[in-house]
């Protein structure tokens, strides 16, 4: 389905969750017309952006005091996830660090890196 959609469109951006089944996208990694990259950030920056939802994806308000109390846990778990998923993606695509940058700066960096401007 994604293959036929990509063939019909130009300048498509598809974002995959880190838990996506990479085998399903294997053909895309080899296609010279497709740019695949992994956006990364420092765990401290990820912690600042953490959002929690209920079973129906409704956003929950978590008090900052709770987050501060459990910060070490979330940092440790985020780092473990980062380490695991990085091993999956490292051999398949470039890694681009967000490093706490603004969205505009990240887009600018991506465009420069892949000569899209």
N, C-alpha and C positions, 0 to 999 in steps of 0.2 A: 504494500500500500504506500509506504513512504517513497519507495523508488519511483512509482508512477507519478506521485505528487511532485517530486523534485523535478522530474522530466518535463512537467507541464509549466513550471514556474522558473523565474530567474531571481537571483539574489535572495535565496531562502536561508533563513536561520532556524535551526532546530536545536533546542536545548534538551539535553538528556539529564536525567537524575543520575547521581553517582551510582545508584543501585540498578541502573539499566542493565539488561542482559546484553553484554557487548557482542556476543556471538551473533546476535540478530542483526548487528550493524557492521559486520566484518567487511562486507563489500564496499561500504562507504570509506573505510580507512585506506583502501587501495585506489580509489577513484581520484585522478589528478584534478578533477573539477570541483572536488569537495575539500574544504579546509576543516580539519578536525583539531580541536585543541581542548585542553583541560584548564579551566579557570581555577586557580588556587589562591588561598589567602592564609595569613597567619591565624593560628587558632584563637588568639586573643581578639582579632578582628571578627572572626566568625562568632565568638561568644557574644560580642556586642550586638550582633544581628539576630541572635536566637529568637525564634518565635515558636509558641506552643499552640497547638490546636486540639480540639476535642475529636471524638470519633467521627463527627460530621464535618470536619475541617473548619469549624468556627474558631476564630482567633480567641485565645484565652489571655487574660491579663494576669501576668505572674509578677508579684511584687518584687521590686529590686532587692529587697532584703533577703528574700528566698534565693534569688539568683546569686547574690554575693555569698551567702552561706554555703551554697553548693557549687561555687565557681570551680574549685579544684576538680570536682567530679566531671563537670561538663567539659572542662579543658582537656582532661585526661581522655575522656571518651571521644571527643572530637579529634584529638591527635591520633588515637588508635584508628578511627575511621579514615582519616587522611592517609596514614601510613599504609593501610590495607588497600584503599582504592588507588593510591598513587602507584602501587606495584602493578595494578591491572592496566592502568592507562599509560604509564611511562613508556612502554615499548610501542604503543599504538599511535601516540599523538604528542604534539608539542604541549608544554605546560606554560601557561601564562599566569604570572603572579598579579593578583589584584592589589596586594599589599596595602589595603586600606584606601586605595585611590577612589576618586569619584567615578561615577558611571561614565561620564564624558571622557575622562582621562583613559579609562580602560578601553573604550571604543577607539579612541585616538591611537593608543598603543597597538591594538589589534590591526587597525587599518595600516599603520606604518609597517608593522612586522610582515604582513602579507601583501603589502603594496596594493591596497584596495582603494587608494585615493590618488 
